């Protein structure tokens, strides 16, 4: 046998030598040529040993290796053999992988053997310790018993493989102690697969095995899906060993043959009768127990919230795993995904402790304001895990910014003046930056304490697109329907759809902020003729600017018609509440109604329970009151006015049909106290004559009493638990609760059948920091309503916890010691402490929230070059309230060390040219980028005088320059260079100067030389020559 020894990359013929090669299958012991590696293989390379790690070897022609066994040996890690479609022929063993052949790849090969069948032969043998990925390869011929034989402990991956062995026993035979990662994918075999102690995925394969078994299992973890099995053997898929387990058999097609498990006990095979497709329906019945349904369904569930949020939020979801009833699997983990509305992934969080069928959550997820999409992906712990999102994506809005105050259409324009006899008005306006908000309007009559609350509505216009602007060219009068605009192509294009275009003029607003509808457009020379509907409300002149829109109303438009007005001064307030529940500031207007034409009686004023003058650390109040009015459809409105920013909020609309609005309460009888009682007493003496008149236990036990001097808390009355008339004493009531105040002799006691007064009500009212004024308003059927005068002022702590600045002392630092100072809140009597945190620009927390009572801090961190660090600070008070989170503007940690020169070179010791100077250099900086160089050319090295005598200091980003210069003969010149580090955010440190070793200008030739010879015997064969080389002029 002859073997060519190639060096890497050679194609030519080299010297040949003969040697003996003994290859032990499954072993790493070889005797033979040690091939040092070659990039291409020709027909002279039979028996070659491929032993250069991480090298790719390419076939350039067929290898016919009749007497070579193996044809090729792979004896190093990371080798790729690419046959490029060429064949390896006639070797009883085509390719042998030794135990050193880990991470081997074989692709694009045709391996064939047309010799007489030889038992125990294999096209590819894989020794223990080797691993193989084989792709797009065909193994065929009559001579092989097995296509791929493996005793490897590492993985085998076969993809797009065709094995056709007419006389063979097995296409693939794997013995592998449950190493993960084995795969056979999208391959076609005419022989079966034998698997012994193998964990493997079989996906998308076709096995048509004739009379042999299609799949032989022995103690395996098998995932078999989307395969086609065909065998005339009975059975086609068989397991002989009862230790075989964890077989996942789903969505396969069995055309002939059966699954036979009759000899097996204790098997955890799962067979999905629905998923597996049988050409012969009778085959399905042979799938015998023991078997279980395959779990192929990922967890599912519901996404419960959020939809709208106004702060850091919790995500609630309910995961379930419907298939765990037969697989025994449970949900192993769930991961939250949050994307922006453009699809960019914002954050992920994983929870590994899952409660199935109940609500789970991810808490305190920090986001910036915006529109988001979210979902939860869960994974079960089945042998072959199922993973999937539990529901369709849900969207939500994170909005922590209240709407701005709306722009109101002035009442003076609605009515023509600030005085009107009308009983109603129209309130219209728009929210310039918030297209969809809930709008609330309150009209407060300040002269007579009348008030009214308009039902909230949603602003109904979300388009405010300015398509173009132009100017009027001709004047137009009031009621004119034709206007002329200066022509331009852009304006003509903006008006091209006259059925959906609207105009605004810069000199006036149309009534209620509506716009003029465009009905017709024509070009007339250098103008555009526009017909509008309705006609102009205000005359226009040349030069007035016109804006073209695609919507009839401004952004965030709203309008309320027939809003009641009351005699006197009517104060109008309007504000918006966005979808996240943020209430904005109010816009205000006023108008005076000069006459009351309604002529109806007003209901009585509500009476409110007094409140404490101040509360701390609360966001709402419980309000109690009653109205001494029997109107059948009486309504009560309660609202608060906050002095800090004029925010107003309608809170409750308590009508006769609501649960917290009592029915009519009337007195039953009266009596007088005969003996004084003190606070805490439960016995109240009264007149015996009244007892004799019927005020007894039988009639009045269970009723309620009210004293002329006081009621119980929240206007409730005392319950009469019993009435007793002892001999020789005044009768008395036994009451509950005990008296809250003293009662005196002669005080009137009134008995009622209701615990609370007539039209008693209660409501929860939001309040804000600052002074909150509470109003209660009653309204009868005729539309008139009466407001109770100011009852009390609630003062919340007004000392601010707001951090207004955080100073991190500059934009750059080369120190890992960071300092910051921030707003000093020590003058706030309720202030207790600050907390600070340090983050990177991507949100990575370096130091988490740390308390301090100082308004400054100094820390040392393990800073990373070119990273921006931010200080975050917040404050707490003694009520547990926390203020805003303020941030510094960031400080960039820069490289504290300058670059280092590796070399600075000119073109050697001498050069002839005097007009150019060439140099090259290289500097190194392991922490930062090098962004700039500065060089000079002169007759000296830096810093000696003359270092920039030829070229002054010049900045460049190049590392190789050719400079035009004027140089002198015989002088030595140097290039001097330094480098600066940094990046796009900052300019860093300059290095020390580095210089070349100098180059001398020598443009003159040698001179003074001579050449001579002596006359001699011209018949001789020699001549004597004398020469003088002269001297170099430099």
N, C-alpha and C positions, 0 to 999 in steps of 0.2 A: 504494500500500500504506500503510495507517495502522498506527501503533504506539502503544500506550498506555504512557506512562512512569509506573511505579508507584514509590512509595517503599516501604521495607521494611514489610510487615505490612498495607498498604492493600488494601481490597477494592472501594472505590468507583470511579466513573468519573472520570477526570482529563481535562484538555485533551488533544486529539489533535493530532498533527502528522504530516506526510507526509515521508518521506525515502526514499532509495535505499540498499538494503543489498546489498553485493557480498561474498559469502563464498567464498573460494577453498578447495576441499576439500583437506585435508591441510596447510593453511597456518594461520598465526596472524594474518594480515592481514585486517582488517575495516574496512569503511566503513559506518557506520550508527549506530543509537542505542546509546549506552552506558548500559545499564540498571544502575542503582546497587544492584540487589538487591531481591528481593521474596520474602516467605515463601509467598505463594499466587499461583497462576497461573490466569487465566481465559481465555475465548475471545478476548479482546482482546490477548493476549500473543504472537501469532505473530511470529516473527523476533526474539524477545527474546534478549538476550545476558546470560547468567548469569555474573557476574564478581566476586562476593564470596566470597573464600576461606573454606572450612570452613562454608559456609551450607547449610541444607537448604531446598529449594524443593518445595512441594506443589501438585499439580494439584487444582483444585476443580471442574472440569468438563472436558468434552472440548475439545480444541484442534483445530479444523478449519482447516488452513493450506494451502488449495489453491494459492495463489500464493507461498507462502513457502518458500524453499529456502536455508538450512535453516529448519525450524520453530523450533528452539531451538539456540542455540550456547552451549557450556560453555567458558568462557575463563578459569578460575581453578582453583587446586588445592583438593582436599578437598571439593568440592561433592557433595551428595547430591540427586538428583532422584527424588522419590517420587510416582508418578502416582496412587496411591491407587485403582487400578483404572480410572481414566479413560483415554481414548484420545488419541493424536496421529494425526490423519487427513490423508490426501491430499497430504502433502508428498513431493516426490521425494527429499528428504533430510530425515529427521525430526529427527535429533540429530547435530550436528557437534561433536567434541571437538578443540579446538585443541591446539597443542603445550604450552600452559600448563595443560592440564586433567589434571594428575597426580592419582592417588588419587581418581578419580571413582567414584561409586556411582549406578546406575540400578536402580530396583526398581518392581514392581507396575504396569508399563505395558502398554498394548495399542497397538502401532504398526501402522497399516494404510494401504494405498494401493490403491484399486480402479480407478485409471486404466489406460489402455493401457500395456502393457509398454514400458519405456524402458531401453535397454541402458546399462550402466555406472552404474546407480543403486544406492544402498545405503540401507537404513533408518538405520543408524548408521555414521558414518565416524569413524575414530580416527587422528589425525595422529601423526607421529613425536614422541616425547617424552611423549605422554599415556599414561595407564593407566586401565583400566576394570574394575570389578566389576559385573556385571549379573545380577539375580536376579528370578525369578518374573515373567518378561516374555514376551509373545507378539508375534511379528513375522509379519505375514500380508498377503496381497493379490497382485493380478495385476501391479501396477506395478513391483515391485522386482526387480532382477537379483540382488542380494546382500543377505542379512540384516545381517551385521556385516562391515565391511571395515576392516582394520587394517594400517597401516604403522608401528605403534608400536614403540618400542624398550623400552617397559616392559610389564608383564604384563597379560594379559586373562584374567579369570576369569568364566565363564558358568555359572550354576547354575539348574536348573529353568527352562530356556528352551524355548519352542516356536516353531519357525520353519516356516511353511507358505507356500511361494512357488510357485504353480502354473506360472508362466512363468520362474522364476528359474534361475540358473546354479549358485549355491553358497549354502548356508545361512550359512557362515562362511568368510571368506578372510583368513588371517593370514600376513603377511610380517614376520618378526621375527628378528633375528640371535641366536637361541639364548638369549634372555633367560629366566632361570628363573622359575617361578611361574605359567605359563600353565595354565589348567584349564578343561575343559568337562565338566560333571558333571550326570547325571540329566536330560538334555535330549532333546527329540524334534525331528527335522528331516525334511523331505521332500526335501531336497537334500543334496548331499555337502559335505564339509569339505575345503578346500584349504589345505595347510600348506606353507609355504616357509621353510626355515631356522628351524624352530620347535622349542623344547623344551617339551613339553606333556604333561599327563595327560588321557586320555580315559577316563572312568569312568562306567559305567551309562547310556550314551546309546542312543537308538534312531535309526538312519538308514535310512529307506526311500526310496530315491532314484529309483525308476523306471528309466529308461534311462540315467541319468547315473551317474558314479562315486560310490561311497559315501565313499571316502577317497582323496585325492590326496596323495602324499608326495613331497617334494623336499628332500633333505638335512636330515634331522630327527633329533631325539632324542624318540622317541615311546613313551609308556607307555599301551597300550590294553588295558583289562581290563573285563569284565562288560558289554560293549556288544553290541547286536544290529545286524547289517548286512544289508541287503536291497537288491539291485539287479539289474535285468534286463540290465545291461551286462556285457560280458565283458572284463576282469575287474571285480569289484566293489571290490577294493582293489588299487591299482596303484602302482608306483614306476617312474618313467621315468628317473631320474637315478642313475647308479651311485654317486654320492657319498652317497646316502641311507644312514644307518647308525644303529646303536643303536636299533633298533625292538623294543620289548617288546610282544608280541602274545599275550595269554593269557586263557583263560576267557571267550571271546567266543562269540556265537551268530551263525552265518552261515546265513541261511535261503535266500537265492538268490544266485547269483554265486559267484565264486571268488577266491582269492588267486593272482595271476599275477606271477611274478618272473622270467620267462624271459629278459627283455632286460637283466637286471641282473647285474653282476659285482662282487665285492668287498663284498657286502652282509653286515652282521652282524645280520640279522633273526633273532629267535628266535620260533619258532612252536611252541606246545605242542599237538600233535595230540590229546592226551587232554583238555586243558582246553577247547579250542575245540569247540563243539557245532554239528554240521551237520545241517540238516533232510534234505538230499540226501546220502547217504553217499558218492556219487561225487565230491562236492566235496573231500572230504578228501584224495584222491589228488593233487589239483592243487597242493597245498602243496609246491613244488619246492625243491630246493637251489639256492643255498647257504642253509642255515638251521641254527640250533642250538636245542636245547631251552631253554626259558625257565627261568631260575633264580628260583623262587618260594618256595624253602624256606629259612627262617632257619637259622642255625647251631644245632646241638644238642650234646648231650654228657652228661656225668655230673657230679654233685656228689659229691666224694669224701670230704671231711671239712670241718668237725668234726661230732661228735655230742654229745660232752661235753668241756668244757674247764675248766681251773682257773687259767688265766692268760691274758694277752693272747695272741691266737691267730692262726694262719695259716689261711686258707681255700683249700683245694685243689680244683681242678676240671679236667676234661678236655674241652675244646671241640673239636667237629668240624664240618665243613661238607660234607655229603654231595654237594651239587650242584656243587661247584667243579670237578669233573672235566669238565663240559661248558661251564660259564660262565666258567671261569678266575678266578672270584672267590675271595678269601681273606677270612679274618676280620680286620676292621679294628680292632675294639675290643671289650672286654668290661667290663661294669660290675657290681660287687658290690652287691647290695641286702640290707640287714639290717633286719628289722622286729621290733618287739616281738610277743609272742604275742597282743596285741590288734589288731595290724595297723598300728600307728604306725611310720612310717619312722624308723629310728634313724641309719643312715649309708649313704653310697654312696661307692664308690671305683672309678675307671676305669683300666684297663690298655690301652695302645695297642700294646704289643708282645706279640703272641700267637703261641704255638707250637701248631699244630693237631695233634690226635691224641695229645698227650702232656700230662702234668700241668702246669698253671700254678697260680700262687698269688697271693693278696693277703696281705701279711705284716704282723704286729704290729698287728692291729686292736684298738684299746682299747675295751672295753665295761664296763659295770657288771654286777653279778651279776643274773641273771634268765633267763627263758625267751625264746628268740628263734627267728625263722624267717629262712631265707636262700635266695637264689637268685642266679644270674648271668645277665645279659642280654647277648647278643652281637649285633653288627652286622657284616654282610659289606660288601665294597667293590664289589658289583655296581653296574651303572649305575643301577638302581632298587633301592637297598639293602634287604635283608631283615633284620628285627630280631625277636628273640624270646628268651624265657628258654630255657636249654638243657635244663632238666629240670623236674620238679615240685618245688615248694617243699620244703625240708627243715627240720626243726626241730632245735635243739640247746639245751643248758643250759650257762650259764656260772656255775660255782659255785666260788668260791675260799674259802668258809668251811667248815671242818671241822664235822662233827656234834658236838653237845654230848654229854657222857657220858650213857649211858642210865640209867634208873631201874630197879634190880634188885629183884625180889621177894625179900625177905630169906630166907636159908637157915634162920634160926631159926623162920620160919613154915612153911617147907617140911617140916622134920623135927621141929618142936616143941621143939628145943633146938639148941645149938651142937655137940652130940655125937651121933653116930649109928653104928650097926653096919652100916648099909646100904652096899652096894658102889657104888651109883649115886645120883644126885640129878637133880632137874629145875632148870634155870636158865631163868628167864623174866624179861622186862622190856619196856620200851618206850622209844622215843626221842620225847620230847615234841614236838620241833620238826622232826624229820626223818622223814617217813613211809616212805621207801623207801631203806634203806641196807643194805650188806652187813655182817652181824654176825659177829664173831669172839669166841669164848670160849676162854680158856686156864685150865686148872686146874694149879696148881703146888704140889707136895707139898714143903713146906719142911723137914720133919724128916728125911725119908729121901731127899731129892732126886728124888722121883718127879714126873713131869709128864705131861700129856696135852693134845693140841690137838684141839678140836672142829672139824669141817668147817664152813666158813662157810655162812651162809644169808642170805636176804633177808627183812627185816622185812615182814610181809604185811598190814599194816592201814594204810590211808591216810585213813580217816574218823574224825574225833574231834569231830563236831558236837554241841554242847550245845543241845538243842532247847528246854529250859526247866528251871527248878528250882522245887521246892516243898518243904514240910515235912511230916513224918509227924504225923498227928493222934492215932493210937492206938498203944500199945505192941504189939510183936510179939516172940515168943520164937524161940529157935533152932529151925530146921526148919519154922517157919511159912511157908506159901506165899501168905498173903493179907496185904497191907499197905494202910493207908488214908492217903490224902494229902488235904491241904486242896484244895478245889475252886476252880478258876478257869477261865475260858474258854480262856486260853492253854494251861494244862496239859492240859485235855481235848482241845484241838486237837493238842497235841504227841503225845498217846497215841492218836490216832485210827487208827493202823495198828498193831494189837497184834502183828502177825506180824513186825514189823521195829523193835521198840523194846526198849531195854535200860536197866537202872537201876544207879546207883551210890549208896551211902549214905555220908554224910560221916563216920560213926563207925568205918568199917572198909573194908578192901579185900577183895574176894572172892579166893579162892585163885588165885594166879598172875595177878592183875590182870584176871581175866575179869569179866564183868558178868552180872547177873540178867536172864534172858529174860522179857519180858512176854508172857503167854499170853491174858489176858482183862482187859477194862476195863469197869467199870460205874459210873455216877454214882449216889450214894445221898445225896440231899439236898445238904448242904454239903461232902460228901467224895466222893472218887473211890476206888472199890474196885479194887485192882490185884492180879491173880493172877500170881505169878512162878514160875519154874522154873530151878534147884532151890530148895529152901527156904532160909531165912536161915541163914547160917553164924555170925552174931553177932546177938544180940538188939538191937532198936532201941527207942527211947523217943520220946514226943512231942517235936517240935521238931527232930529229926534232919533234916538237909537231904538231899533226894533230887534227883539230876541225871538227866535223861532223854537218852539217846543213840540214834543210828540205826545203831550198829555194836557187835558183841559184845566188841570189844577196844579198848584205847587206841590212840592214834596211834602208828605205828611199832612195833607189837607183835612180839615174837619169843618163841619157847619151844624149848628143847632138852631132850628127855627122855633118860633112861638115860645120863647123863654119868658116866663112871667116877670113883670116889673112891679114894683110897689111904690106907694106914694112916698116921695122923699128921695134921698140920695141912694142910688143902687151901686154898690161896689162890686165889680165883676172880677173874678179870679179864674184863671184856667191853667192847668198843668197837665203833664203827661206822665204815665207810668209805663215803662217798657215791659217787654215780655218776660224779663227776668225779675220783675217786681220792683225795679228801681224807680222811686218817685222823684220827679224833677222839680225845678223851681217854677214858680207861678208867674205868669204875665198878668198885668192888671189894667183895668180901664174903669170908667164910671159914667153914669148917666142919671139925670134927675127926672122922675115922673112927677108931673105937676098936679095931677088930679087922680082920684080913685073912682073910676067909673064902674067898678065891680059891685059896690054896694052890699057886700056880704060881711057878716060878723066874723071877726078873727077868733080862733080858738084860744083857750087860756094858755098862759105861758107855762112851759115845763118848769118843774122845781127839781134842782139837782142837789144831791148830797154833797156837803162840803168835803174838800180834799185837803190833805196836808199841804203845807206851803212848799215843801221840797221833797223829792225822792232821789235815790241814788241807785245806779246800776240796774235800771229797768227800761224796757222798751215799750211797755203798754200799761194802760190803766183800766180798771174795771169801774164803769160809770153807772150809778144808780139814780133813778128819779121817777117822777110821776107827773101826770097831767090831769087837772081837775076839769075834764071836759068829756062829755058823753057823745060826741059826734061819732056816728057809727063807723065811719071810715077814716078816723083820725090817723095821721102818720106822724112819726117822730124821726127827726134827723139829728145826728150828733156828729160834730166835727171839731177838730182842733186847729188852732192857728199858731204856728211857731215863729217866734220873733227872729230866729237865726236864719235869715234867708227867705222869709215870707213863704215858707212851704205850707200848703194847706191840703188836708186829706179828709175826704168824706168817708166815714167809717161804717155807720150802720143805718139802715132804713127799717125801723121797727114799726110795723103796722099791726092792726087788730088781729091779723091772722098769724102772727109770729108767736113762737112758744114763750118768749120772754116779755110779752106784752100782755098784762093782766086784763081781765074783763072788768066791767063796771063794779065798783064797790060802794055800797050805801050803808049808812048807820042803821042799827036796829033799835037801840035805846041808849039812854044816858043815866048816870048817877054821879054822886060826889064822894070824894074821899073823906072819911070821918076821923081817921087817926093817921098822922104823918108816918111815912115809911122811908127808910134810908136805902141807899144803893146796896144791892145784894139781897134785899128782902124778897120773899116770894109770897107773902100774905098781905093782901090789900083790903082794908076795912072800908065798907061803904054803908049807905043809909039803909036802915032796916025797913023803912017804908017802901023802898023800891023792891026789896026782897019780897015783901008781902004782896007787892003789885005784880009779881011774876018773874022777877029777876032771880031765878033759882037754878039749881043744878040740873034739873030735868030738862029745862028749856035752853040753857046757855052754856053748859059744859061743852068744850070743844070749839067755842067761838073765840073771838079775839078782842082785846081791849087796847085802847089808845088813850094816852093822857094828853091833856091840853098843853102840858109843858114840854113833852118830849116823846119821841118814838125810839124803838130799838135801832141798832145798826142797820143801815141800808133801807131805812124807812119801814122796816117790818114791825109787826105788832106783837104784843104778848099773848101767848096762848093761854086760855082758861082751862086748866086741867080739871078743876072741880070748884064748886061753890058750897061753902059750909056756913050754917047759921047756928052757932053754939048758944046755949041757954044763958040769958043774962048778958050777952055781948052782941056787938054789931056783927052782922055776917061779913064774910070775907071771901075774896077770890084767891085761889091757889094758882099762881102763874108760873109760866116758864117761857123764856129764861128768867133768871133773877133780874131785879131792877138794875138798869144801867145808870139811872140818875135818881136823886131823891124826889119824892112827891110830897106835897104839903096838904094840910087840911083844906077842904073846900075845892080842891082841884077837880075839874070835870073829867069823868071817865066815859068814853064812848065805846059801845060794843058794836063790832062788825062781824059779818059772816066770812070775810076774806082776811088773809094774813097780811096782804099788802094794800096800799092805797089804790084809789081809782086810777086806771091806766098806768100802773107801775111798769117800769121797764129797766133793763140793764143791758150793757153792751161793753165790749172790749175795744179800747181806743188806742191806736199806736201813738207814741209820742217820740220826741227827738230831744237831743241835748239842747238846752236853752230854756227859754220861757215859753210854756205852752198854755194858750188860752182856750178854755173849753166852752163850747156853745151847744145848746140843745134847742131844736126847732120843731114846732108843731105845725101841722098843715091839715086843713079840713077839705071837704069835698069841693068847695068853691074855688080852691086854689090859693086862698089867702093863708098865710102861716105866720106864726109869731115866734120870736126868738127870746129865750131867757137871757137876761143881761149877764154880763161877766160874773161868774161865780167864784172863781179862784184862779190863781196863777201857780203853775207847777214849775219849779226850778230844778233842773238837773245840773249836775256838776258841769260848769262851763270851762274849767281849767283844761287847757288842751293837752293831749298826749301826742300831738303831731310833731314828728321829726321833720324839720324843714330843710335840713342840709346834712350831708355826711361828707367830710373832707378827708381824702386819703393822701393829701400832700403831693400832688403832682400827677403827671401822666406816665413817667418812667421811673424805674428804680433798678439798681443793680445789687440791692441788698435783699436778703431773705427775711429781714426784720421789717414788718409792715406796721404802720401806725395810722390811726384815724381819730378824728374828733367830730362831734356832732352836736345838735341842738341841746342846750342846757335847760332841763325842765325842773330844776330844783326849786324854782319859785312856786311850782304847782303844789299846794299842800297835800294833795292826794297822791302825788307821784311816789312810787316805791323803788323801782329799778328799771334798768335797760337790759336788753339782750342784743348781742351782735352775732353775726355769722359771716364767714368768708367763703365766697363761691368763685369758681372759674366762669368764663363767659358762656360755657355750654350748660351751666347749672350744677356742675359737679361741686359737691360740698367739701371744702377743705377743713373748715372748723365749724361744727354745728352750733346751734344757739347756745350762747354762753352768757350768764347773767353778770351784771356789774352795776354798781351804783354811781360810777364815774361816767362823765360824758366824753371819755376818750379811752383808747386801748392800744396796746403794743404787743404784737405776737411775732413769733418766729415760725416760719413754715418751710416745708421742703419745696421751694418754688421751682417751677419748670420754665426754662428759657422760652421767650416769645409767648407767654401766657398772660392774659389779662385777669386780674383779681379784683373782685368787688366786695366792699363792705356792705352788709345789710344790717339795719338797726331798727328796733322797735322798743316801745316803752309800755310799762304796766302801772296801774294805780292800785290803791288800797281796796278798791271794789272788784278787782279782778279784770277790769277792762284793759284791753290792749289797743294801742294806737296803730297808725299806719306803719307799713314797712318801707323805710327810706333806703335808698341805695346811693353809694358813691358813684362817680363817673368812671371808675376803673383805673387801675394803675398797672402798667405793663412791666413785667420783670424781664430785664434785658441781660444779655451775656456780660458778666463782669470781666472777662478776659479777652484781650485782643487777638486777632489772627497771628499765625506764626509763619514765617517765610520758609518754604522748602528749598527753593532755588531761585536765583536771578541770573540769567545767562545773556551774554552777547554772542557774537559769531566766532569766538576763538581768540587767538593771540594777535593775529594780523588781519587786515583787510585792505584791499586795493582802492575801493570806491571812497570818494570824499563827499558824496552827495546824499547818501542814505545811511541810516543807522538802524539795524535790526536787533530786537531783543525779545526775550520771552521769559515768563516767570510763573511761579505757582506758590500760593499760600494755602494754609490749612486752618480751619476752625471747626472743632468738633461739636460746638454748641449752637452756632448760628450760621446763617448764610453770609457769604462775602458779597457785598453789594457794590463796592467801588474800589478803584485803585487810583493812586497818584504817583506819577513818575516824573523824573527829570533826567536830562543828559548833560554831562559836563566833563571837565578835565580833572575832577576829583570825586572821591566817594563822600557821601553825606557823613558828617556835617561840615567837612573841610571847605574852605572858600573855593569857589569854582564848580560846586557840585551841580549847579544849574546854569552854567555859563553858556551852554549851547541851546538847550530847551528848558524854559522855565517850568515850574511844577504844573503838570497837566493831569486832569482827572479823566478817567476812562473806565469802562467796564470790560475792556479787552485784556487778555493775558498774552497777546502776541502782537507786537507793533512793528511797523516799518516807517521811520520818521525821515522826512526830507530835511537835510542839514547842510551846512558848509563846514568841512573839517580841514585841519591843517596837516600837511605832510609831517610824518615823524612823531606826532603827538599821540598820547594815550588818552582814551575816552572811556567814561563809565556811564552805566544806566543805574539810577537809584529809584527804588520802588517801595511803597508802603500800601497796606490794604485796610479797608474798613468793613466791619461786620454790621449786621442789622437785618431788617426785613422791611415789608411795606409800611409798617407802623412806626418805625423809628430808625435813626441813623446811630450806629453803635460806636465802638472804640476803634481808633487807628492803631495799627501795629507799629513796631519800630521800623525804621528804614533799613532796607537791605540793598546791597550794591553788587554789581558784577565785578569780576576780577580785572576788567579793562581790556581794551583792544587798541592796537597801534596802527596808524595809517601808514601804509607802505605802498605807494603807487609807482615808484621809480625802479627801473631795471638795474641789474649789475652793470658796472662800467669798468674800463681799463683792462679788459682781457685781451689776450693775443694768442695766435696759433702760427707755428713755423715748423719747417722740417729741413733736414740736411740732405744735400745732394749725396748720392751714393751709387752703388752698383745697381744699375737699373735692371740687370738680369737677375738680381737676387729676389727672393720672395718676401722680403721685409723692407720697411722704411721707418725711419725714426722721426717722430712728430713731437714737437715741444709746444706746450700751451700754458697760458696764465689766465686763471679764472677772473682776475680783476677783483673788485670790491663792491659791496652793497652800499648804495649811497645813503641808506639810513642805518 
